[in-house]
């Protein structure tokens, strides 16, 4: 999948983690248990406008070539994650 994504127009970088989440992002995204069945790929594009096209191509590839998987595609956010049941902002004194 990473190799396919790296070949798409507009893609500038991919970062893959297999067996668990990217350690850098565990504070802002739902933490998954360690499992060889789990993989996460973060894709960076040249511009925000290219995200939708890369997204559609990735979805189509997953449906056709990796149809037995159960993929979850999400947009990467900076700041607090959206998967949390509880979020808090603690002001500094």
C-alpha positions in Angstrom: 0.0 0.0 0.0 2.8 2.4 0.9 4.5 1.7 -2.5 1.2 2.5 -4.3 0.7 5.7 -2.4 4.2 6.9 -3.1 3.5 6.6 -6.8 0.5 8.9 -6.7 0.7 12.4 -8.2 0.8 15.0 -5.4 2.2 12.7 -2.7 5.4 14.0 -1.1 5.9 11.6 1.8 4.5 8.5 3.4 5.2 7.2 6.9 4.3 3.7 7.8 3.9 1.9 11.2 3.1 -1.8 11.5 2.0 -3.5 14.7 0.9 -0.3 16.4 0.4 3.4 16.0 3.1 6.0 15.1 4.7 6.8 18.5 4.8 10.5 17.6 1.0 10.8 17.4 -0.2 8.6 20.2 -1.1 11.6 22.3 -3.6 12.9 19.8 -5.0 9.7 18.3 -6.7 6.7 19.8 -4.1 4.2 21.0 -4.4 0.7 19.5 -3.1 -2.5 21.1 0.0 -4.0 19.6 -1.0 -6.3 16.8 0.6 -7.6 13.6 -2.7 -7.1 11.9 -2.6 -3.3 12.5 -0.9 -0.8 10.2 -1.0 2.9 9.9 0.2 5.0 6.9 0.4 8.8 7.0 0.4 10.4 3.6 1.6 14.0 2.9 0.6 15.9 -0.2 2.1 18.9 -1.9 -1.1 20.9 -1.4 -4.4 20.5 0.6 -6.3 20.5 -2.7 -4.6 17.2 -3.6 -5.8 15.4 -0.5 -9.3 14.5 -2.0 -7.8 13.0 -5.2 -5.2 10.9 -3.3 -7.9 9.8 -0.9 -10.2 8.6 -3.7 -7.3 6.7 -5.3 -6.3 5.1 -2.0 -9.9 4.0 -1.4 -10.3 2.6 -4.8 -7.0 0.7 -4.5 -8.0 -0.7 -1.1 -11.4 -1.8 -2.4 -10.0 -3.5 -5.5 -6.6 -4.9 -4.4 -7.0 -5.4 -0.6 -10.7 -6.1 -0.5 -10.3 -8.6 2.5 -9.1 -5.8 4.8 -11.1 -3.5 6.9 -9.5 -0.1 6.2 -10.2 3.1 8.1 -9.2 6.3 6.4 -9.0 9.5 8.5 -7.7 13.0 7.9 -4.8 13.9 10.1 -5.5 16.7 12.5 -3.0 18.7 14.5 -4.1 19.4 18.1 -6.4 17.2 20.2 -7.6 14.0 18.5 -11.2 13.5 17.5 -11.4 9.8 18.7 -11.3 10.6 22.4 -14.4 10.2 24.5 -13.1 13.0 26.7 -11.0 16.0 25.9 -9.8 18.7 28.3 -7.8 21.9 27.9 -6.0 22.8 31.1 -5.0 26.4 31.4 -1.6 27.2 32.8 -1.4 29.3 36.0 
